[in-house]
Amino acid sequence: QVQLVESGGGLVQPGGSLRLSCAVSENIFNFVAVGWNRQGPGKQREWVATITAGGKTNSADSVKGRFTISRDNAKNTVYLQMNSLKPEDTAVYYCKTVLSTGHEYWGQGTQVTVSS
C-alpha cells in the first residue's frame, strides 16, 4: 500500500511563505504524476499543481507565479513552495500520486491557514 505523508502546514500571515512536503513510500518514478490539491472551508477540492515523471510541471491559474512544485528524487519527496500567500489560500492541502492505470493515492492532508 502506497503511503503519502504531508508536512509543513501551519499558520502564516498574508504575504508570507510556507513549503509543504509530501514523502512517498515508493519510488516516485513509479507514478506518472504527483501533485497537490486543496480544499478550502466550504469549498470543493481543487487542483493546485502537478509534476510528471518526466519533470514537467503545471499549476492552476490561481497560484501561478506564487507556488512552485518540485521534487527530490533521492528522497522520493515532492514539495510545494508557496509564496505571497493570501487568505484565500487557506485550505487543507493534499498530496496525490497517479499510476499509469489511473489509480490514485492520497495523503491525509496538511492544514494551511493564512491570517493576520
C-alpha positions, 0 to 999 in steps of 0.5 A, spaced: 500 500 500 502 506 497 503 511 503 503 519 502 505 523 508 504 531 508 508 536 512 509 543 513 502 546 514 501 551 519 499 558 520 502 564 516 500 571 515 498 574 508 504 575 504 508 570 507 511 563 505 510 556 507 513 549 503 509 543 504 512 536 503 509 530 501 514 523 502 512 517 498 513 510 500 515 508 493 519 510 488 516 516 485 518 514 478 513 509 479 507 514 478 506 518 472 504 524 476 504 527 483 501 533 485 497 537 490 490 539 491 486 543 496 480 544 499 478 550 502 472 551 508 466 550 504 469 549 498 470 543 493 477 540 492 481 543 487 487 542 483 493 546 485 499 543 481 502 537 478 509 534 476 510 528 471 515 523 471 518 526 466 519 533 470 514 537 467 510 541 471 503 545 471 499 549 476 492 552 476 491 559 474 490 561 481 497 560 484 501 561 478 507 565 479 506 564 487 507 556 488 512 552 485 512 544 485 518 540 485 521 534 487 527 530 490 528 524 487 533 521 492 528 522 497 522 520 493 519 527 496 515 532 492 514 539 495 510 545 494 513 552 495 508 557 496 509 564 496 505 571 497 500 567 500 493 570 501 487 568 505 484 565 500 489 560 500 487 557 506 485 550 505 487 543 507 492 541 502 493 534 499 498 530 496 496 525 490 500 520 486 497 517 479 499 510 476 499 509 469 492 505 470 489 511 473 489 509 480 490 514 485 493 515 492 492 520 497 495 523 503 491 525 509 492 532 508 496 538 511 492 544 514 494 551 511 491 557 514 493 564 512 491 570 517 493 576 520 
